[in-house]
Amino acid sequence: MEKRIINPWKWQDARNYAQAVEVKNAQSTLYISGQTAINDYGISSNADMRTQITEALENLKKVIIEADFEVKNIVRLNVYTTEHEELFKNFDVLQNWITEHEVQQATTVMEVKTLFETLKVEFEATVVK
């Protein structure tokens, strides 16, 4: 698999995402449903934003590993939140996770009116190998 990052500017580098990601010769593509802070028993978290971001990212990682893919090969990461101000106050959690896993992805962040039950953030990803 070959991955090429397209960034006509430099400002997005500080925000840990790419304007576009080109993938060539991919063996397989994994489309992951939105992952949230739901535990192993299907119970939604009512924790604060920082905790929910951490738990949702752990769930995302778990799905990727279970599918026998690598986190570093995320090429698209959509972020849905019900509280954009709280998300951005805690954005370092996501940025540190992206850096730790050497991810270079195209990203869209959207504020939505509601998510399931008490959830505040959801991550939807596309991964290649």
C-alpha positions in Angstrom: 0.0 0.0 0.0 1.2 3.5 -0.9 0.0 6.5 0.9 0.6 10.1 -0.3 -0.4 13.1 1.9 -1.6 16.2 0.0 -1.2 19.5 1.9 -1.1 22.6 -0.3 -0.6 24.7 2.9 1.3 24.2 6.2 -1.2 25.4 8.7 -3.0 22.1 9.0 0.2 20.4 10.2 -0.2 21.9 13.7 -3.8 20.5 13.8 -2.6 16.9 13.0 -4.5 16.3 9.8 -4.1 16.3 6.0 -6.1 18.0 3.4 -6.2 14.8 1.4 -4.8 11.3 1.4 -4.2 9.4 -1.8 -4.0 5.6 -1.4 -2.6 3.3 -4.2 -2.3 -0.4 -4.3 -4.4 -1.0 -1.2 -5.0 -4.6 -0.4 -8.1 -4.0 1.7 -10.2 -1.2 3.0 -12.0 -1.1 6.4 -15.0 1.2 6.9 -15.6 1.6 10.6 -19.0 2.7 12.1 -18.9 5.6 14.5 -17.1 4.6 17.7 -18.2 6.1 21.0 -17.7 5.8 24.7 -19.8 2.7 25.1 -18.5 -0.1 27.3 -18.3 -3.9 26.6 -21.9 -4.3 27.8 -23.4 -1.7 25.6 -23.7 1.0 28.3 -23.2 4.6 27.2 -20.8 6.7 29.2 -22.1 9.8 31.0 -18.5 10.9 31.7 -17.0 14.3 30.7 -15.8 15.0 27.2 -12.1 14.2 28.0 -13.0 10.8 29.3 -15.4 10.1 26.4 -12.8 11.0 23.8 -10.3 8.6 25.4 -12.9 5.8 25.7 -14.1 6.3 22.1 -10.5 6.2 20.7 -9.8 3.0 22.7 -13.0 1.5 21.1 -11.8 2.6 17.6 -8.4 1.1 18.2 -10.0 -2.2 19.4 -12.1 -2.5 16.2 -9.1 -1.8 14.0 -6.9 -4.4 15.8 -9.7 -6.9 15.8 -10.0 -6.5 12.0 -6.2 -7.1 11.7 -5.5 -3.6 10.5 -3.0 -1.0 11.9 -4.1 2.3 13.5 -1.4 4.2 11.6 -3.2 3.3 8.4 -6.3 5.4 9.2 -6.8 7.6 6.1 -10.1 9.2 7.0 -11.4 10.2 10.5 -14.7 12.0 10.9 -15.4 13.5 14.3 -19.0 14.2 15.5 -19.6 16.1 18.7 -22.6 17.6 20.5 -20.3 20.1 22.2 -17.7 21.6 19.9 -16.3 24.0 22.6 -15.7 21.1 25.0 -14.3 19.0 22.2 -11.7 21.7 21.3 -10.8 22.3 24.9 -9.9 18.6 25.1 -8.6 18.3 21.5 -5.1 17.5 22.8 -6.3 14.0 23.7 -7.1 13.3 20.0 -4.0 15.0 18.7 -1.8 13.1 21.1 -3.4 9.8 20.1 -2.9 10.6 16.4 0.8 11.5 17.1 1.3 8.4 19.2 -0.1 6.1 16.4 1.7 8.0 13.6 -1.7 8.6 11.8 -1.9 11.0 8.8 -5.5 11.3 7.9 -8.1 13.5 6.2 -10.5 14.8 8.9 -13.8 16.5 9.2 -15.2 17.7 12.5 -19.0 18.3 12.8 -21.2 19.4 15.6 -24.5 17.5 15.7 -27.6 18.1 17.8 -27.5 14.8 19.5 -25.7 11.4 19.7 -27.1 8.3 21.3 -28.2 8.7 24.9 -25.5 10.6 26.9 -22.7 10.5 24.3 -20.8 13.6 23.4 -18.3 12.5 20.7 -18.1 9.8 18.0 -15.3 8.8 15.6 -15.9 7.3 12.2 -12.8 6.0 10.4 -11.6 4.4 7.1 -8.5 2.3 7.3 -6.4 0.7 4.5 -3.8 -2.0 4.2 
